[in-house]
Amino acid sequence: MASLDDGEPREVYYRYYEMGSYVGVEEFRVLRRTPKGVWVDTLGYRRPKRFVLDSGRKRFCYPTLAEAWASFLKRKERQQAILAAQHDDVAKLLAKVKDKPLDEVLARGTSGFHVDTGVKGWDW
């Protein structure tokens, strides 16, 4: 619990974030509690307030620093997995096209061409 200037306790939720190599924590003041969750003040984000479901698997912010930290770690692990997959896709593409002669590429004009990278769902 944080407190207001007048000493009254207020309920806050937390969310860790990163900017480059800096990791910080934001506090979000609880505006209103409902039977299913809380409304938090998110002034400075896209909308001034946001509903956080108590039973949600993924939440925007959490009532404890420990839960917020665990969520931050999961978000960063997921981000790393996504970026690694993108890196692998680009590496496969480069391996296929980097040795293509420029004459062959130019002969195709602006129509482009298909490169089978072995990645399902992507039509390079």
Backbone hydrogen bonds, N-H to C=O, Kabsch-Sander energy under -0.5 kcal/mol:
donor,donor_aa,acceptor,acceptor_aa,energy
2,A,10,R,-1.3
4,L,8,E,-2.7
7,G,4,L,-1.9
10,R,2,A,-2.9
13,Y,28,F,-2.5
14,Y,62,Y,-3.6
15,R,26,E,-1.7
17,Y,24,G,-2.5
19,M,22,Y,-2.7
21,S,19,M,-0.5
22,Y,19,M,-1.9
24,G,17,Y,-2.4
26,E,15,R,-2.9
28,F,13,Y,-3.0
29,R,27,E,-0.5
30,V,11,E,-2.6
31,L,29,R,-0.5
31,L,39,W,-3.2
32,R,39,W,-1.3
34,T,37,G,-3.4
38,V,52,V,-2.2
39,W,32,R,-3.0
40,V,38,V,-0.5
40,V,50,R,-2.9
41,D,29,R,-2.7
42,T,40,V,-0.7
42,T,48,P,-2.1
44,G,45,Y,-0.6
45,Y,42,T,-2.6
50,R,40,V,-2.1
52,V,38,V,-3.2
53,L,51,F,-0.5
54,D,36,K,-2.4
55,S,36,K,-0.5
56,G,53,L,-1.2
62,Y,14,Y,-2.7
68,A,64,T,-2.0
69,W,65,L,-2.5
70,A,66,A,-2.3
71,S,67,E,-2.1
72,F,68,A,-2.2
73,L,69,W,-2.5
74,K,70,A,-2.0
75,R,71,S,-2.6
76,K,72,F,-2.4
77,E,73,L,-2.3
78,R,74,K,-2.4
79,Q,75,R,-2.4
80,Q,76,K,-2.4
81,A,77,E,-2.2
82,I,78,R,-2.3
83,L,79,Q,-2.6
84,A,80,Q,-2.5
85,A,81,A,-2.1
86,Q,82,I,-2.3
87,H,83,L,-2.6
88,D,84,A,-2.5
89,D,85,A,-2.3
90,V,86,Q,-2.4
91,A,87,H,-2.5
92,K,88,D,-2.4
93,L,89,D,-2.2
94,L,90,V,-2.9
95,A,91,A,-2.2
96,K,92,K,-1.5
97,V,93,L,-2.2
98,K,94,L,-2.5
100,K,97,V,-1.6
104,E,101,P,-0.5
105,V,101,P,-1.7
106,L,102,L,-3.1
107,A,103,D,-2.0
108,R,104,E,-0.8
108,R,105,V,-0.8
109,G,106,L,-1.5
111,S,108,R,-1.3
116,D,114,H,-0.5
117,T,115,V,-1.0
120,K,118,G,-0.6
122,W,119,V,-1.3
123,D,121,G,-0.5
124,W,115,V,-0.6
124,W,122,W,-0.7
